[in-house]
C-alpha cells in the first residue's frame, strides 16, 4: 500500500504527513538492552524520551547480578524496566522467585516479559511462559508481556502451522481476563509489513485482542541484521534483506526501518482498530544509534529527557 495513494495529498505535503505518521506511531516506543551494551551508554536520559520502557534481555552466561545492576541503573535514571524471564533457563521455582525478589528489591521492577527461551529442552521445571504465569510469582506486577512470532515459531509448531501457538495465545488472552496486570504481546523483529498485518488480523479473527508491541530492528549494517535474523529464526520477511544484499547501490548503506514503519503506520491510520499499539526496537546496530534515529525521525516521540 503506498503512503501517497492513501493520503491522497500533493507530493509537496507528503514529507510533513509522513513525519506526523511516524511521530504518532513511534509514540511510547520501547527498546531492549543487554548489560554489556548498556554499559556503553553514558546517559540514557540523553538519548531516550521520558517514560521509555527499557527491556533488559536475559542473556545466557551473563550473571544475574549484571542484569540486576543494569535494571537498577535504568530505574535510577527514571525509566520503567521490563526484564526478560526465559522459562527454559530457570532451574526451579525458588530461582525464579529469587530473581523476581532481586529485581523488585534493587530496581522496583513491576513489569516483566515472559518467554519460553531459546533452549530446545528446559534445564528445570519450567518449559513455557504459561507455567511461569500460573506459578503466581508474578502476582502484583502491573505489566506482563508475552512473546509473539508474526512469522511463526517452529520450536513450538515444527510443522509450520500456528496450531499450538494459537492455543497458547488463547490461553494468555484468558489469563489477561483474570488478572489485574496489563497483558500484551511483544514480538520478534521482522522486516516486512504484510506478514505482520496478516498475523495481527489472524489474532483478531481468533478473538485474541491483546495489544501488540511490534518488534523492529533498529538501524544497522546489513550483514549484522542478516546474522541476527538467521540466529533468531526470522522467516519470510528476511527476503527484504536478501533483496537488499543483491542491490549493489544499497549493499554498503545501513538498513533503516523507515519504509516498514511508514507502511505499518499508514495501515494503522487507515484501520485504527489494528492490533499494533506500540513499537519495540531491537537495537542491533547499537542503542545510541537506534535512539538517535528515532530522535531524528520521530518528532516529539523521540525527544530525549535531557532535551525536553
N, C-alpha and C positions, 0 to 999 in steps of 0.2 A: 504494500500500500504506500503510495507516495505522499509525502507530507504536503506538497503543494496542492495535489488534487483534493485532498481532504479539506484543507483550509480554504481553498478557492480564493486565494489572495494574490495580488500582483507580486511579481518577483521581488520588487523592492522591499516589500514588507515581510518576506519570508524569514530573513535573518532575525528580526525582532520577535516574530512569532515563535521561531524555533527556540530562542533564548527563554521565552516565557514558558514554553512547554518543558524544557529541561529544568528550569528553576522549580516548577511545580512538581515534576516527577521525582526530582532529587531531594526534595524537602524531607528532612528527617532521616537521611541515609545513614547506614551503619557501615562499619569497617572492621576487619579482622587483623589481629596482630599475634605474633609469637614473641616470647621473651627476648630472643636474640635480635629480632627486627625492631622491637620496641626500644631496646637499649640504644639503638642508633638515632632515636628521635630526641632532640634536646628538650623540646617543649611541645606537648600535644595541644596546648592552648593556642599555640602559634599557627597550627595547621588545621584544626578541627573546629567546626561550629559548636556553639553551646548545646549541650544535651545529646551530642552524638553518642549513640550506643557503640561500645567497643567490645567485640568478641575476643576472648583470649583462647586461642587454639591450644588444645591439649596434644602436645607432640610426644609420641613415644620416645622414651630415652631421656627426655627433659625432666629434671627433678620437679616434683610438685611444688617445692619451695620457690622455684624460679617463677612458676606461673602465679603463685600467690603473691609474690613480690611485684610482678607486673600488674596484677589486678589492684593491689594497694596503691601503687603509683598512679594509675589511671583514676582511681577513686579520689585520691588526694588532689588531683588536678581538676576534679569536678565532673568526671564523665561516668555515666552508668556503665557497669561492666557486666558482660554476659559470658561466663566461662563455658567451655565445652566440657561435656561429661560423656565420653565414649563408653558404652556399656561393656564391650567385649574386652577392654583392657583393665576393668575393675576386678580385683581379686574376690571381694566379698562385700556384704552389706556394711561391715564395720569400716572398711576402707572408704567406701563411698560416703558414709556418714562423717568420717574424719575429714575428707576433702571439703565437704559442704561446710563443716564447722570452721575450718581454717579460712575458707573464702568469706564466710559471714563474719567471723571474728576479726579478720585482718582488713577486709575491704568493704564490709557491709553489703555483700552481694545478695540480691533478691531476684536475680534473673539467671536463667540457665538455658543452654542449648543441649538437648539430649539427643544422642545419635547412637547408632549401632557400633560404629567404629570399623576400621578397615581390615581387621583380622578375619581370617577365614573361619576360625573357631575361637570361642571365648576362652580367656585364661581363668575365669572364675565362674560365679553363679549367674551373672547377667549376660544375656545374649542380645537383648533389644532395648530400645528406649521405653517400650511399653512396660517392661518388667521394672525399670527404674521408676517410672511414674507410679506404678502400683505399689512400690515399696513404702510410700508415704513420707519418704525422707525429704521430698520437695514441697511438702505442705507448708504454706506460708509464703512461698515465692510469689512475686507479683506477675512475672512473665516467664512462661515456659515455651520454648520453641522446639520444634522437631524438624528433622531433615526432610527435604523434598528433592526429587530427581526428575526434572522435566523430560529427560531423555531415557528414563528407565533405570533400573538398578538390577543388574544380572547377579549380584550377590544374593538378592532376595528372590528374584524371578529369573532363574537361569534360562528359561525357555523364551525369554524376550517379551513375555506378556507383562501385564501390570496387575495380575490377579492377586498375588499375595500383598503387594504394595498397597493396592486399593483397599483390601481388607484391613490392613494396618491403619490406613488413613481414616477409615470409617470408625475404627476403634478410638483413634485420637480425637476425632470430632466428638464422639460420645463422651470421652473423658473431659473435653473442654466444657461440656454442658453440666458437669457435676463438680467443677472446681471453681474457686474464686479467681484463679490466675488467668491472665490473658494468654491464650494459646495461639501460636502462629506457626507457619511453615517457612523455614529458611532453606533456600535451595542451593544445590551445586551450581557452579558457574556454567554458563553456556555462551554461545556466540551467534545465535540466530534467533530471530523473533518468532518465526512460525511454529517451531516445536513448543516454545513456551506458551504461546497463545492457545494452541491445541490442548496442551496439558492442563492449563488453568480452566479451560472450558470443560474438559473432561471431568475434573474435580467438581465443578459446579453442577454438572449433569448428574453426578453421583451424590449430590447434596452435601458434599464436603466443602463447606463455605468458610473454612479457616482463612484468615488473612495470609497472603503470600508476600514474603520478602525475597525478591528475586535476586539470586546471586549472579554477579557480573565480574569479570576480570577487569582490573584497572589497567591503565596504560602500561605496556611492557614490550620488550623486544619479542619479535615473532618466535624465535627459537625457544625462548623461555616459556611462552604460552603453550607451544606445541608439547614441550617436555611435561609441563604440569597437566595438560589435557590428557595425554596418554596415561600418565600415572594415576590420574583421578577417574579414569573411565568415562570421560566426556564422549558423547555419542555422535549422532548425525551432524550436529552443528559444527563439529570440528572441520567440516568441509569448507567453511568460511576461511579458516586459517590455511587449509591446503590450497585453496584457490589463490589466496594472497601470496603464498610462498612461490607460486608459479609466475607471478607477475613481477618481473624484474624492476619495474618502476616503484613497487611497494615493498620489495623484499627487505631493504635496509631501513625502511621507515618504521618507527614504533607503532604498534597497534594501539588504537584508542577506541573506546566503546561508544563513540558518538552516534554512529549510524544505528546501532542496535537500540540505544536509549531513545533516539528520536522515533523509531518505529514503535516501540512499546509505549512511549508517552503519547504518541498520536492515537494508538489504539485505545488507551485509557481515556483520552479526551473524548473520543467518539463513543465509547461504551463505559460510562462512569462506574457501572457495576462490576466491571472486570476485576478479577480477584487480586491482582497485584496492588499492594498498598505502599510498599517501600522498596528501596534498592539497598542491597547489601554488597559491598565491594570486597573482593579478594585482591589485595594489593600485591599482585605477583611481580610487579616492576618496582616495588618499594612503597612504603607507607607515605612518605612525604611526596613522592611523585604522584601518587593517586590523589591525595588530599589537595595538592596544588592544582591538579587538573580540574577537580570539582570547583575549587575556588575560581578558576579562570572561566569555567563553562556553566556554572550553576547559579550565578547571581547571588541572591541573598541566601540561598540554600547552602552555599559553600563558604560563607564569610566566617573566618576563624574567630574564636572568642576574643583573642587579643586585639582584633581589628574591628570588632562590632561597634 
